[in-house]
Amino acid sequence: TSPIFLAMGPYDYVVPHILWDDQLEKLENVSYHLFEKSGHTPQLEEPELFDEKLIEWFEGK
């Protein structure tokens, strides 16, 4: 399977992160990140932390 970087925020009312709870265990190769101060767009709401986590994921850390 292809690697997946999943970025979620607790204030996402479009796709709440709790919808993923049951799905995560069914998927392989998922890197899940909950950005505590974000909603639907953590790349815009916490850009520095998002970039850091995404770079770590690309580098395999």
C-alpha distance matrix in Angstrom:
0.0 3.8 6.5 8.9 12.6 14.6 18.3 20.9 24.6 26.9 29.2 26.7 28.6 26.5 23.2 24.4 22.0 23.2 21.4 18.0 19.5 18.6 15.2 13.9 14.2 12.2 9.0 7.0 7.0 9.6 12.8 15.6 18.9 22.1 24.7 27.9 30.1 27.9 27.4 25.2 25.1 24.7 24.3 27.9 29.3 28.3 27.5 28.3 26.2 23.3 23.5 23.9 20.7 18.7 20.2 19.5 15.8 15.8 17.9 15.6 18.4
3.8 0.0 3.8 6.4 10.0 12.4 16.0 18.9 22.6 25.4 27.4 24.9 27.0 24.9 21.9 23.2 21.0 22.7 21.1 17.8 19.6 19.4 15.9 14.3 15.5 14.0 10.4 8.5 7.0 8.8 11.3 14.1 17.0 20.3 22.5 26.0 27.9 25.5 25.2 22.9 22.3 21.9 21.2 24.8 26.4 25.4 24.3 25.1 23.3 20.3 20.2 20.8 17.9 15.5 17.0 16.8 13.0 12.7 15.2 13.5 16.5
6.5 3.8 0.0 3.8 6.8 9.8 13.1 16.2 19.9 22.7 24.9 22.8 25.3 23.6 20.5 21.5 18.9 20.8 19.8 16.3 17.9 18.4 15.1 12.8 14.4 13.8 10.0 7.9 5.1 6.1 7.7 10.9 13.7 17.1 19.2 22.7 24.8 22.7 22.8 20.8 20.1 19.2 18.6 22.3 23.7 22.3 21.4 21.9 19.9 17.0 17.1 17.4 14.3 12.2 13.8 13.3 9.5 9.8 12.3 10.4 13.1
8.9 6.4 3.8 0.0 3.8 6.1 9.6 12.6 16.3 19.1 21.2 19.0 21.6 19.9 16.8 17.8 15.3 17.5 16.5 13.2 15.2 16.1 12.9 10.8 13.2 12.9 9.3 8.5 6.3 4.7 6.0 8.2 10.8 14.0 16.1 19.6 21.5 19.2 19.1 17.1 16.6 15.9 15.6 19.3 20.5 19.4 18.8 19.8 17.7 14.6 15.4 16.0 12.8 10.8 13.3 13.1 9.4 10.5 13.5 12.0 13.8
12.6 10.0 6.8 3.8 0.0 3.8 6.4 9.9 13.4 16.5 18.6 16.8 19.7 18.4 15.6 16.3 13.8 16.5 16.2 13.0 15.1 16.8 14.1 11.7 14.6 15.1 11.8 11.4 8.8 6.2 5.0 6.3 7.8 11.0 12.7 16.3 18.0 15.9 16.3 14.6 13.7 12.4 12.2 16.0 17.0 15.7 15.2 16.1 13.9 10.8 11.9 12.6 9.3 7.6 10.7 10.6 7.4 9.2 12.3 11.3 12.4
14.6 12.4 9.8 6.1 3.8 0.0 3.8 6.5 10.2 13.1 15.2 13.2 16.1 15.0 12.1 12.6 10.0 12.9 12.6 9.8 12.1 14.2 11.8 9.9 13.3 14.1 11.4 12.1 10.5 7.0 6.0 4.8 6.1 8.4 10.5 13.8 15.6 13.3 13.2 11.6 11.5 10.6 11.4 14.8 15.3 14.6 14.8 16.3 13.8 10.8 13.0 13.9 10.6 9.7 13.3 13.2 10.5 12.7 15.7 14.6 15.0
18.3 16.0 13.1 9.6 6.4 3.8 0.0 3.8 7.1 10.5 12.2 10.8 14.1 13.5 11.2 11.4 9.2 12.6 13.1 11.0 13.3 16.1 14.3 12.5 16.0 17.2 14.9 15.7 14.0 10.4 8.5 6.2 5.0 6.1 7.1 10.6 12.0 9.6 9.9 8.9 8.4 6.9 8.4 11.6 11.6 10.9 11.7 13.4 11.0 8.1 11.0 12.2 9.3 9.1 12.9 13.2 11.4 13.8 16.6 16.1 15.9
20.9 18.9 16.2 12.6 9.9 6.5 3.8 0.0 3.8 6.9 8.7 7.4 10.7 10.8 8.6 8.0 6.0 9.7 10.7 9.5 11.6 14.8 13.7 12.5 16.1 17.6 16.0 17.5 16.5 12.7 11.0 7.8 6.2 4.9 6.1 8.6 10.0 7.5 7.1 6.8 7.8 6.8 9.7 11.9 11.1 11.1 12.9 14.9 12.4 10.2 13.7 14.8 12.2 12.6 16.4 16.4 14.9 17.5 20.2 19.4 18.9
24.6 22.6 19.9 16.3 13.4 10.2 7.1 3.8 0.0 3.8 5.4 5.5 9.2 10.5 9.2 7.8 6.7 10.1 11.9 11.7 13.3 16.7 16.3 15.4 18.8 20.5 19.4 21.0 20.0 16.2 14.2 10.8 8.4 5.4 4.9 6.0 6.8 4.5 4.5 6.2 7.6 6.5 10.2 11.4 9.4 9.9 12.6 14.7 12.3 11.0 14.8 15.8 13.8 14.9 18.4 18.5 17.6 20.3 22.7 22.2 21.2
26.9 25.4 22.7 19.1 16.5 13.1 10.5 6.9 3.8 0.0 3.8 5.6 8.3 10.7 9.7 6.9 6.3 8.6 11.2 11.8 12.6 16.2 16.7 16.1 19.2 21.2 20.7 22.6 22.1 18.3 16.6 12.9 10.7 7.1 7.3 6.2 7.4 6.4 6.0 8.5 10.8 10.0 13.8 14.5 12.0 12.6 15.8 17.7 15.2 14.5 18.3 18.9 16.9 18.3 21.8 21.6 20.7 23.7 25.9 25.0 23.8
29.2 27.4 24.9 21.2 18.6 15.2 12.2 8.7 5.4 3.8 0.0 3.8 6.0 9.0 9.4 7.5 8.6 10.9 12.9 14.2 15.5 18.8 19.1 19.0 22.2 23.9 23.3 25.4 24.8 21.0 19.4 15.8 13.6 10.3 9.4 8.3 7.5 5.8 4.0 7.1 9.7 9.9 13.6 13.3 10.8 12.5 15.7 18.1 16.3 15.5 19.2 20.4 18.9 19.9 23.4 23.7 23.0 25.6 28.0 27.6 26.5
26.7 24.9 22.8 19.0 16.8 13.2 10.8 7.4 5.5 5.6 3.8 0.0 3.8 5.5 5.8 5.2 7.1 9.9 10.9 12.2 14.4 17.3 17.0 17.3 20.8 21.9 21.2 23.5 23.1 19.3 18.2 14.9 13.3 10.6 10.4 10.6 10.1 7.2 3.8 4.5 8.0 9.4 12.7 12.8 11.3 13.4 15.9 18.7 17.1 15.4 18.9 20.6 18.7 19.1 22.8 23.4 22.1 24.4 27.2 26.7 26.2
28.6 27.0 25.3 21.6 19.7 16.1 14.1 10.7 9.2 8.3 6.0 3.8 0.0 3.8 5.7 5.4 8.8 10.5 10.8 13.2 15.3 17.8 17.8 18.8 22.1 22.9 22.7 25.4 25.5 21.8 21.2 17.8 16.7 14.0 14.0 13.9 13.3 10.7 7.2 7.2 11.0 13.0 16.1 15.8 14.5 16.9 19.4 22.4 20.8 19.1 22.5 24.3 22.4 22.7 26.4 27.0 25.5 27.7 30.6 30.1 29.7
26.5 24.9 23.6 19.9 18.4 15.0 13.5 10.8 10.5 10.7 9.0 5.5 3.8 0.0 3.8 6.2 9.4 11.5 10.6 12.7 15.6 17.5 16.8 18.1 21.6 21.8 21.3 24.1 24.2 20.7 20.5 17.6 17.0 15.0 15.3 16.0 15.5 12.3 8.6 6.8 10.3 13.0 15.5 15.6 15.2 17.7 19.5 22.7 21.4 19.1 22.2 24.4 22.3 22.0 25.7 26.6 24.7 26.6 29.8 29.3 29.4
23.2 21.9 20.5 16.8 15.6 12.1 11.2 8.6 9.2 9.7 9.4 5.8 5.7 3.8 0.0 3.8 6.4 8.5 7.2 8.9 12.0 13.9 13.1 14.3 17.8 18.1 17.6 20.4 20.7 17.3 17.3 14.4 14.3 12.7 13.9 15.0 15.4 12.3 9.1 7.2 10.7 12.6 15.2 16.2 15.8 17.6 19.3 22.2 20.4 17.9 21.1 22.9 20.4 20.1 23.9 24.4 22.3 24.3 27.4 26.6 26.7
24.4 23.2 21.5 17.8 16.3 12.6 11.4 8.0 7.8 6.9 7.5 5.2 5.4 6.2 3.8 0.0 3.8 5.4 5.8 7.9 10.0 12.5 12.7 13.6 16.8 17.8 17.7 20.5 20.9 17.3 17.0 13.6 13.2 11.0 12.4 12.8 13.7 11.3 8.6 8.4 11.9 12.9 16.1 17.1 15.9 17.3 19.6 22.1 19.9 18.0 21.5 22.7 20.1 20.5 24.3 24.3 22.4 25.0 27.7 26.6 26.2
22.0 21.0 18.9 15.3 13.8 10.0 9.2 6.0 6.7 6.3 8.6 7.1 8.8 9.4 6.4 3.8 0.0 3.8 5.3 5.6 7.3 10.4 10.5 10.6 13.8 15.4 15.1 17.6 17.8 14.2 13.7 10.2 10.0 8.0 10.4 11.2 13.0 11.0 9.4 9.5 12.3 12.3 15.4 17.1 15.8 16.4 18.7 20.7 18.0 16.2 19.6 20.4 17.5 18.1 21.9 21.4 19.5 22.4 24.9 23.5 23.0
23.2 22.7 20.8 17.5 16.5 12.9 12.6 9.7 10.1 8.6 10.9 9.9 10.5 11.5 8.5 5.4 3.8 0.0 3.8 5.3 5.3 8.2 9.6 10.3 12.8 14.5 15.2 18.1 19.0 15.6 15.6 12.2 12.7 10.7 13.4 13.5 15.7 14.2 12.7 13.0 16.0 16.0 19.2 20.9 19.4 19.9 22.3 24.1 21.2 19.7 23.1 23.6 20.5 21.4 25.0 24.2 22.2 25.2 27.5 25.7 25.1
21.4 21.1 19.8 16.5 16.2 12.6 13.1 10.7 11.9 11.2 12.9 10.9 10.8 10.6 7.2 5.8 5.3 3.8 0.0 3.8 5.7 7.1 7.6 9.5 12.1 12.8 13.6 16.9 18.2 15.1 15.9 13.0 14.1 12.9 15.6 16.4 18.2 16.1 14.0 13.2 16.3 17.0 19.8 21.6 20.7 21.5 23.5 25.6 22.9 20.8 24.1 24.9 21.7 21.9 25.6 25.1 22.6 25.3 27.9 26.1 26.0
18.0 17.8 16.3 13.2 13.0 9.8 11.0 9.5 11.7 11.8 14.2 12.2 13.2 12.7 8.9 7.9 5.6 5.3 3.8 0.0 3.8 5.6 5.0 5.9 9.0 10.0 10.3 13.3 14.4 11.3 12.3 9.7 11.5 11.2 14.4 15.8 18.1 16.1 14.6 13.7 16.1 16.2 18.7 21.0 20.4 20.6 22.2 24.0 21.1 18.9 21.9 22.5 19.1 19.2 22.8 22.0 19.3 22.0 24.6 22.6 22.6
19.5 19.6 17.9 15.2 15.1 12.1 13.3 11.6 13.3 12.6 15.5 14.4 15.3 15.6 12.0 10.0 7.3 5.3 5.7 3.8 0.0 3.8 5.6 5.7 7.6 9.7 10.9 13.7 15.1 12.3 13.1 10.5 12.4 11.8 15.3 16.2 19.0 17.7 16.6 16.5 18.9 18.4 21.2 23.5 22.4 22.2 24.2 25.6 22.4 20.7 23.7 23.8 20.2 20.9 24.3 22.9 20.5 23.6 25.6 23.3 22.9
18.6 19.4 18.4 16.1 16.8 14.2 16.1 14.8 16.7 16.2 18.8 17.3 17.8 17.5 13.9 12.5 10.4 8.2 7.1 5.6 3.8 0.0 3.8 5.7 6.2 7.4 9.7 12.9 15.2 13.1 14.9 13.0 15.5 15.4 19.0 20.0 22.7 21.2 19.8 19.2 21.7 21.6 24.1 26.5 25.7 25.7 27.4 28.8 25.7 23.7 26.6 26.7 23.0 23.4 26.6 25.3 22.5 25.3 27.4 24.8 24.8
15.2 15.9 15.1 12.9 14.1 11.8 14.3 13.7 16.3 16.7 19.1 17.0 17.8 16.8 13.1 12.7 10.5 9.6 7.6 5.0 5.6 3.8 0.0 3.8 5.5 5.3 6.6 10.2 12.5 10.5 12.8 11.4 14.4 15.0 18.5 20.2 22.7 20.7 19.4 18.1 20.2 20.3 22.3 25.0 24.7 24.6 25.9 27.4 24.5 22.1 24.7 25.0 21.4 21.1 24.4 23.3 20.2 22.6 25.0 22.6 23.0
13.9 14.3 12.8 10.8 11.7 9.9 12.5 12.5 15.4 16.1 19.0 17.3 18.8 18.1 14.3 13.6 10.6 10.3 9.5 5.9 5.7 5.7 3.8 0.0 3.8 5.4 5.3 8.0 9.6 7.4 9.5 8.4 11.7 12.9 16.5 18.4 21.3 19.7 19.0 18.0 19.6 19.0 20.8 23.8 23.5 22.9 24.0 25.1 22.0 19.8 22.2 22.2 18.4 18.4 21.5 20.0 17.1 19.8 21.8 19.2 19.4
14.2 15.5 14.4 13.2 14.6 13.3 16.0 16.1 18.8 19.2 22.2 20.8 22.1 21.6 17.8 16.8 13.8 12.8 12.1 9.0 7.6 6.2 5.5 3.8 0.0 3.8 5.6 7.7 10.2 9.3 11.6 11.2 14.6 15.9 19.6 21.3 24.4 23.1 22.5 21.7 23.3 22.6 24.4 27.5 27.0 26.2 27.4 28.2 24.9 23.0 25.2 24.8 21.0 21.2 23.9 22.0 19.1 21.8 23.4 20.4 20.6
12.2 14.0 13.8 12.9 15.1 14.1 17.2 17.6 20.5 21.2 23.9 21.9 22.9 21.8 18.1 17.8 15.4 14.5 12.8 10.0 9.7 7.4 5.3 5.4 3.8 0.0 3.8 6.8 10.2 9.9 13.0 13.1 16.7 18.2 21.8 23.8 26.6 24.9 23.9 22.5 24.1 23.8 25.3 28.5 28.5 27.9 28.7 29.9 26.8 24.5 26.5 26.5 22.7 22.3 25.0 23.5 20.2 22.4 24.3 21.4 22.3
9.0 10.4 10.0 9.3 11.8 11.4 14.9 16.0 19.4 20.7 23.3 21.2 22.7 21.3 17.6 17.7 15.1 15.2 13.6 10.3 10.9 9.7 6.6 5.3 5.6 3.8 0.0 3.8 6.8 6.6 10.2 11.0 14.7 16.9 20.2 22.7 25.4 23.5 22.7 21.1 22.2 21.7 22.8 26.1 26.5 25.8 26.2 27.2 24.4 21.8 23.5 23.6 19.8 19.1 21.7 20.4 16.9 18.8 20.9 18.1 19.3
7.0 8.5 7.9 8.5 11.4 12.1 15.7 17.5 21.0 22.6 25.4 23.5 25.4 24.1 20.4 20.5 17.6 18.1 16.9 13.3 13.7 12.9 10.2 8.0 7.7 6.8 3.8 0.0 3.8 5.7 9.2 11.2 15.0 17.7 21.0 23.7 26.5 24.7 24.5 22.9 23.5 22.6 23.3 26.8 27.3 26.1 26.2 26.8 24.0 21.6 22.8 22.5 18.8 18.0 20.0 18.4 15.0 16.7 18.3 15.3 16.8
7.0 7.0 5.1 6.3 8.8 10.5 14.0 16.5 20.0 22.1 24.8 23.1 25.5 24.2 20.7 20.9 17.8 19.0 18.2 14.4 15.1 15.2 12.5 9.6 10.2 10.2 6.8 3.8 0.0 3.8 6.7 9.7 13.1 16.4 19.3 22.3 25.0 23.3 23.5 22.0 22.0 20.8 21.0 24.7 25.4 23.9 23.6 23.9 21.2 18.9 19.6 19.2 15.7 14.7 16.5 14.9 11.4 13.0 14.6 11.6 13.3
9.6 8.8 6.1 4.7 6.2 7.0 10.4 12.7 16.2 18.3 21.0 19.3 21.8 20.7 17.3 17.3 14.2 15.6 15.1 11.3 12.3 13.1 10.5 7.4 9.3 9.9 6.6 5.7 3.8 0.0 3.8 6.1 9.6 12.8 15.7 18.7 21.3 19.6 19.7 18.4 18.5 17.3 17.9 21.5 21.9 20.6 20.6 21.2 18.4 16.0 17.3 17.1 13.4 12.7 15.2 13.7 10.3 12.6 14.7 12.1 13.1
12.8 11.3 7.7 6.0 5.0 6.0 8.5 11.0 14.2 16.6 19.4 18.2 21.2 20.5 17.3 17.0 13.7 15.6 15.9 12.3 13.1 14.9 12.8 9.5 11.6 13.0 10.2 9.2 6.7 3.8 0.0 3.8 6.6 10.2 12.8 15.9 18.5 17.2 18.0 17.1 16.8 14.9 15.5 19.2 19.3 17.5 17.7 17.9 14.9 12.8 14.2 13.6 9.9 9.8 12.3 10.6 7.7 10.7 12.6 10.3 10.5
15.6 14.1 10.9 8.2 6.3 4.8 6.2 7.8 10.8 12.9 15.8 14.9 17.8 17.6 14.4 13.6 10.2 12.2 13.0 9.7 10.5 13.0 11.4 8.4 11.2 13.1 11.0 11.2 9.7 6.1 3.8 0.0 3.8 6.8 9.8 12.7 15.4 14.2 14.8 14.4 14.6 12.7 14.1 17.4 17.1 15.6 16.4 17.0 13.8 11.9 14.2 13.9 10.1 10.8 13.9 12.5 10.2 13.5 15.4 13.5 13.1
18.9 17.0 13.7 10.8 7.8 6.1 5.0 6.2 8.4 10.7 13.6 13.3 16.7 17.0 14.3 13.2 10.0 12.7 14.1 11.5 12.4 15.5 14.4 11.7 14.6 16.7 14.7 15.0 13.1 9.6 6.6 3.8 0.0 3.8 6.2 9.3 12.0 11.1 12.4 12.6 12.4 9.9 11.6 14.7 13.9 12.1 13.3 13.8 10.4 9.0 11.9 11.4 8.0 9.6 12.8 11.7 10.4 13.8 15.6 14.4 13.3
22.1 20.3 17.1 14.0 11.0 8.4 6.1 4.9 5.4 7.1 10.3 10.6 14.0 15.0 12.7 11.0 8.0 10.7 12.9 11.2 11.8 15.4 15.0 12.9 15.9 18.2 16.9 17.7 16.4 12.8 10.2 6.8 3.8 0.0 3.8 6.0 8.9 8.3 9.7 10.9 11.3 8.9 11.7 14.0 12.3 11.1 13.3 14.1 10.8 9.9 13.5 13.3 10.6 12.4 15.7 14.8 14.0 17.3 19.1 18.1 16.7
24.7 22.5 19.2 16.1 12.7 10.5 7.1 6.1 4.9 7.3 9.4 10.4 14.0 15.3 13.9 12.4 10.4 13.4 15.6 14.4 15.3 19.0 18.5 16.5 19.6 21.8 20.2 21.0 19.3 15.7 12.8 9.8 6.2 3.8 0.0 3.8 5.8 5.5 8.2 10.0 9.6 6.5 9.4 11.2 9.0 7.5 10.2 11.2 8.2 7.9 11.6 11.8 10.0 12.0 15.1 14.8 14.7 17.7 19.5 19.2 17.6
27.9 26.0 22.7 19.6 16.3 13.8 10.6 8.6 6.0 6.2 8.3 10.6 13.9 16.0 15.0 12.8 11.2 13.5 16.4 15.8 16.2 20.0 20.2 18.4 21.3 23.8 22.7 23.7 22.3 18.7 15.9 12.7 9.3 6.0 3.8 0.0 3.8 5.7 8.5 11.5 11.7 9.1 12.3 13.2 10.1 9.0 12.5 13.2 10.4 11.1 14.8 14.6 13.2 15.6 18.5 18.0 18.2 21.3 22.8 22.4 20.4
30.1 27.9 24.8 21.5 18.0 15.6 12.0 10.0 6.8 7.4 7.5 10.1 13.3 15.5 15.4 13.7 13.0 15.7 18.2 18.1 19.0 22.7 22.7 21.3 24.4 26.6 25.4 26.5 25.0 21.3 18.5 15.4 12.0 8.9 5.8 3.8 0.0 3.8 7.1 10.5 10.3 8.0 11.2 10.9 7.4 7.2 11.0 12.2 10.5 11.2 14.7 15.2 14.6 16.6 19.4 19.6 20.0 22.7 24.4 24.5 22.7
27.9 25.5 22.7 19.2 15.9 13.3 9.6 7.5 4.5 6.4 5.8 7.2 10.7 12.3 12.3 11.3 11.0 14.2 16.1 16.1 17.7 21.2 20.7 19.7 23.1 24.9 23.5 24.7 23.3 19.6 17.2 14.2 11.1 8.3 5.5 5.7 3.8 0.0 3.8 6.7 6.7 5.1 8.7 8.6 5.6 6.7 10.0 12.3 10.8 10.2 13.8 15.1 14.1 15.3 18.5 19.1 19.0 21.4 23.6 23.7 22.5
27.4 25.2 22.8 19.1 16.3 13.2 9.9 7.1 4.5 6.0 4.0 3.8 7.2 8.6 9.1 8.6 9.4 12.7 14.0 14.6 16.6 19.8 19.4 19.0 22.5 23.9 22.7 24.5 23.5 19.7 18.0 14.8 12.4 9.7 8.2 8.5 7.1 3.8 0.0 3.8 5.7 6.4 9.8 9.5 7.6 9.7 12.4 15.3 13.9 12.6 16.0 17.8 16.5 17.1 20.5 21.4 20.6 22.8 25.5 25.4 24.7
25.2 22.9 20.8 17.1 14.6 11.6 8.9 6.8 6.2 8.5 7.1 4.5 7.2 6.8 7.2 8.4 9.5 13.0 13.2 13.7 16.5 19.2 18.1 18.0 21.7 22.5 21.1 22.9 22.0 18.4 17.1 14.4 12.6 10.9 10.0 11.5 10.5 6.7 3.8 0.0 3.8 6.3 9.0 9.1 8.7 11.1 12.8 16.0 14.9 12.6 15.7 18.0 16.5 16.3 19.8 21.0 19.8 21.6 24.6 24.6 24.4
25.1 22.3 20.1 16.6 13.7 11.5 8.4 7.8 7.6 10.8 9.7 8.0 11.0 10.3 10.7 11.9 12.3 16.0 16.3 16.1 18.9 21.7 20.2 19.6 23.3 24.1 22.2 23.5 22.0 18.5 16.8 14.6 12.4 11.3 9.6 11.7 10.3 6.7 5.7 3.8 0.0 3.8 5.4 5.5 6.2 8.4 9.4 12.8 12.4 9.9 12.6 15.3 14.3 13.8 17.1 18.8 17.9 19.3 22.3 22.9 22.8
24.7 21.9 19.2 15.9 12.4 10.6 6.9 6.8 6.5 10.0 9.9 9.4 13.0 13.0 12.6 12.9 12.3 16.0 17.0 16.2 18.4 21.6 20.3 19.0 22.6 23.8 21.7 22.6 20.8 17.3 14.9 12.7 9.9 8.9 6.5 9.1 8.0 5.1 6.4 6.3 3.8 0.0 3.8 5.3 4.8 5.3 6.8 9.7 8.7 6.6 9.8 12.0 11.1 11.3 14.5 15.9 15.4 17.2 19.8 20.4 19.8
24.3 21.2 18.6 15.6 12.2 11.4 8.4 9.7 10.2 13.8 13.6 12.7 16.1 15.5 15.2 16.1 15.4 19.2 19.8 18.7 21.2 24.1 22.3 20.8 24.4 25.3 22.8 23.3 21.0 17.9 15.5 14.1 11.6 11.7 9.4 12.3 11.2 8.7 9.8 9.0 5.4 3.8 0.0 3.8 5.9 5.9 4.8 8.2 8.3 5.5 7.4 10.5 10.4 9.6 12.5 14.6 14.4 15.4 18.1 19.3 19.1
27.9 24.8 22.3 19.3 16.0 14.8 11.6 11.9 11.4 14.5 13.3 12.8 15.8 15.6 16.2 17.1 17.1 20.9 21.6 21.0 23.5 26.5 25.0 23.8 27.5 28.5 26.1 26.8 24.7 21.5 19.2 17.4 14.7 14.0 11.2 13.2 10.9 8.6 9.5 9.1 5.5 5.3 3.8 0.0 3.8 5.8 5.3 9.1 10.2 8.4 10.1 13.1 13.6 13.2 15.7 18.0 18.1 19.0 21.6 23.0 22.6
29.3 26.4 23.7 20.5 17.0 15.3 11.6 11.1 9.4 12.0 10.8 11.3 14.5 15.2 15.8 15.9 15.8 19.4 20.7 20.4 22.4 25.7 24.7 23.5 27.0 28.5 26.5 27.3 25.4 21.9 19.3 17.1 13.9 12.3 9.0 10.1 7.4 5.6 7.6 8.7 6.2 4.8 5.9 3.8 0.0 3.8 5.9 9.1 9.4 8.7 11.3 13.5 13.8 14.4 17.0 18.6 19.0 20.5 22.8 23.9 22.9
28.3 25.4 22.3 19.4 15.7 14.6 10.9 11.1 9.9 12.6 12.5 13.4 16.9 17.7 17.6 17.3 16.4 19.9 21.5 20.6 22.2 25.7 24.6 22.9 26.2 27.9 25.8 26.1 23.9 20.6 17.5 15.6 12.1 11.1 7.5 9.0 7.2 6.7 9.7 11.1 8.4 5.3 5.9 5.8 3.8 0.0 3.8 5.8 5.7 6.0 8.6 10.1 10.8 12.0 14.2 15.5 16.4 18.2 20.0 21.1 19.8
27.5 24.3 21.4 18.8 15.2 14.8 11.7 12.9 12.6 15.8 15.7 15.9 19.4 19.5 19.3 19.6 18.7 22.3 23.5 22.2 24.2 27.4 25.9 24.0 27.4 28.7 26.2 26.2 23.6 20.6 17.7 16.4 13.3 13.3 10.2 12.5 11.0 10.0 12.4 12.8 9.4 6.8 4.8 5.3 5.9 3.8 0.0 3.8 5.6 5.0 6.0 8.5 9.9 10.3 12.0 14.1 15.1 16.1 18.0 19.7 18.8
28.3 25.1 21.9 19.8 16.1 16.3 13.4 14.9 14.7 17.7 18.1 18.7 22.4 22.7 22.2 22.1 20.7 24.1 25.6 24.0 25.6 28.8 27.4 25.1 28.2 29.9 27.2 26.8 23.9 21.2 17.9 17.0 13.8 14.1 11.2 13.2 12.2 12.3 15.3 16.0 12.8 9.7 8.2 9.1 9.1 5.8 3.8 0.0 3.8 5.5 5.2 6.2 8.7 9.9 10.6 12.4 14.3 15.4 16.5 18.4 17.0
26.2 23.3 19.9 17.7 13.9 13.8 11.0 12.4 12.3 15.2 16.3 17.1 20.8 21.4 20.4 19.9 18.0 21.2 22.9 21.1 22.4 25.7 24.5 22.0 24.9 26.8 24.4 24.0 21.2 18.4 14.9 13.8 10.4 10.8 8.2 10.4 10.5 10.8 13.9 14.9 12.4 8.7 8.3 10.2 9.4 5.7 5.6 3.8 0.0 3.8 5.5 5.0 6.2 8.5 9.9 10.6 12.3 14.2 15.3 16.4 14.7
23.3 20.3 17.0 14.6 10.8 10.8 8.1 10.2 11.0 14.5 15.5 15.4 19.1 19.1 17.9 18.0 16.2 19.7 20.8 18.9 20.7 23.7 22.1 19.8 23.0 24.5 21.8 21.6 18.9 16.0 12.8 11.9 9.0 9.9 7.9 11.1 11.2 10.2 12.6 12.6 9.9 6.6 5.5 8.4 8.7 6.0 5.0 5.5 3.8 0.0 3.8 5.4 5.3 6.0 8.5 9.9 10.5 12.2 14.2 15.2 14.3
23.5 20.2 17.1 15.4 11.9 13.0 11.0 13.7 14.8 18.3 19.2 18.9 22.5 22.2 21.1 21.5 19.6 23.1 24.1 21.9 23.7 26.6 24.7 22.2 25.2 26.5 23.5 22.8 19.6 17.3 14.2 14.2 11.9 13.5 11.6 14.8 14.7 13.8 16.0 15.7 12.6 9.8 7.4 10.1 11.3 8.6 6.0 5.2 5.5 3.8 0.0 3.8 5.5 5.1 6.0 8.5 9.7 10.4 12.1 14.0 13.5
23.9 20.8 17.4 16.0 12.6 13.9 12.2 14.8 15.8 18.9 20.4 20.6 24.3 24.4 22.9 22.7 20.4 23.6 24.9 22.5 23.8 26.7 25.0 22.2 24.8 26.5 23.6 22.5 19.2 17.1 13.6 13.9 11.4 13.3 11.8 14.6 15.2 15.1 17.8 18.0 15.3 12.0 10.5 13.1 13.5 10.1 8.5 6.2 5.0 5.4 3.8 0.0 3.8 5.5 5.3 6.2 8.6 10.0 10.6 12.3 10.9
20.7 17.9 14.3 12.8 9.3 10.6 9.3 12.2 13.8 16.9 18.9 18.7 22.4 22.3 20.4 20.1 17.5 20.5 21.7 19.1 20.2 23.0 21.4 18.4 21.0 22.7 19.8 18.8 15.7 13.4 9.9 10.1 8.0 10.6 10.0 13.2 14.6 14.1 16.5 16.5 14.3 11.1 10.4 13.6 13.8 10.8 9.9 8.7 6.2 5.3 5.5 3.8 0.0 3.8 5.5 5.0 6.1 8.7 9.8 10.4 9.1
18.7 15.5 12.2 10.8 7.6 9.7 9.1 12.6 14.9 18.3 19.9 19.1 22.7 22.0 20.1 20.5 18.1 21.4 21.9 19.2 20.9 23.4 21.1 18.4 21.2 22.3 19.1 18.0 14.7 12.7 9.8 10.8 9.6 12.4 12.0 15.6 16.6 15.3 17.1 16.3 13.8 11.3 9.6 13.2 14.4 12.0 10.3 9.9 8.5 6.0 5.1 5.5 3.8 0.0 3.8 5.4 5.0 6.2 8.6 9.8 9.9
20.2 17.0 13.8 13.3 10.7 13.3 12.9 16.4 18.4 21.8 23.4 22.8 26.4 25.7 23.9 24.3 21.9 25.0 25.6 22.8 24.3 26.6 24.4 21.5 23.9 25.0 21.7 20.0 16.5 15.2 12.3 13.9 12.8 15.7 15.1 18.5 19.4 18.5 20.5 19.8 17.1 14.5 12.5 15.7 17.0 14.2 12.0 10.6 9.9 8.5 6.0 5.3 5.5 3.8 0.0 3.8 5.3 5.0 6.1 8.5 8.7
19.5 16.8 13.3 13.1 10.6 13.2 13.2 16.4 18.5 21.6 23.7 23.4 27.0 26.6 24.4 24.3 21.4 24.2 25.1 22.0 22.9 25.3 23.3 20.0 22.0 23.5 20.4 18.4 14.9 13.7 10.6 12.5 11.7 14.8 14.8 18.0 19.6 19.1 21.4 21.0 18.8 15.9 14.6 18.0 18.6 15.5 14.1 12.4 10.6 9.9 8.5 6.2 5.0 5.4 3.8 0.0 3.8 5.5 5.1 6.1 5.1
15.8 13.0 9.5 9.4 7.4 10.5 11.4 14.9 17.6 20.7 23.0 22.1 25.5 24.7 22.3 22.4 19.5 22.2 22.6 19.3 20.5 22.5 20.2 17.1 19.1 20.2 16.9 15.0 11.4 10.3 7.7 10.2 10.4 14.0 14.7 18.2 20.0 19.0 20.6 19.8 17.9 15.4 14.4 18.1 19.0 16.4 15.1 14.3 12.3 10.5 9.7 8.6 6.1 5.0 5.3 3.8 0.0 3.8 5.4 5.0 5.8
15.8 12.7 9.8 10.5 9.2 12.7 13.8 17.5 20.3 23.7 25.6 24.4 27.7 26.6 24.3 25.0 22.4 25.2 25.3 22.0 23.6 25.3 22.6 19.8 21.8 22.4 18.8 16.7 13.0 12.6 10.7 13.5 13.8 17.3 17.7 21.3 22.7 21.4 22.8 21.6 19.3 17.2 15.4 19.0 20.5 18.2 16.1 15.4 14.2 12.2 10.4 10.0 8.7 6.2 5.0 5.5 3.8 0.0 3.8 5.4 7.8
17.9 15.2 12.3 13.5 12.3 15.7 16.6 20.2 22.7 25.9 28.0 27.2 30.6 29.8 27.4 27.7 24.9 27.5 27.9 24.6 25.6 27.4 25.0 21.8 23.4 24.3 20.9 18.3 14.6 14.7 12.6 15.4 15.6 19.1 19.5 22.8 24.4 23.6 25.5 24.6 22.3 19.8 18.1 21.6 22.8 20.0 18.0 16.5 15.3 14.2 12.1 10.6 9.8 8.6 6.1 5.1 5.4 3.8 0.0 3.8 5.7
15.6 13.5 10.4 12.0 11.3 14.6 16.1 19.4 22.2 25.0 27.6 26.7 30.1 29.3 26.6 26.6 23.5 25.7 26.1 22.6 23.3 24.8 22.6 19.2 20.4 21.4 18.1 15.3 11.6 12.1 10.3 13.5 14.4 18.1 19.2 22.4 24.5 23.7 25.4 24.6 22.9 20.4 19.3 23.0 23.9 21.1 19.7 18.4 16.4 15.2 14.0 12.3 10.4 9.8 8.5 6.1 5.0 5.4 3.8 0.0 3.8
18.4 16.5 13.1 13.8 12.4 15.0 15.9 18.9 21.2 23.8 26.5 26.2 29.7 29.4 26.7 26.2 23.0 25.1 26.0 22.6 22.9 24.8 23.0 19.4 20.6 22.3 19.3 16.8 13.3 13.1 10.5 13.1 13.3 16.7 17.6 20.4 22.7 22.5 24.7 24.4 22.8 19.8 19.1 22.6 22.9 19.8 18.8 17.0 14.7 14.3 13.5 10.9 9.1 9.9 8.7 5.1 5.8 7.8 5.7 3.8 0.0
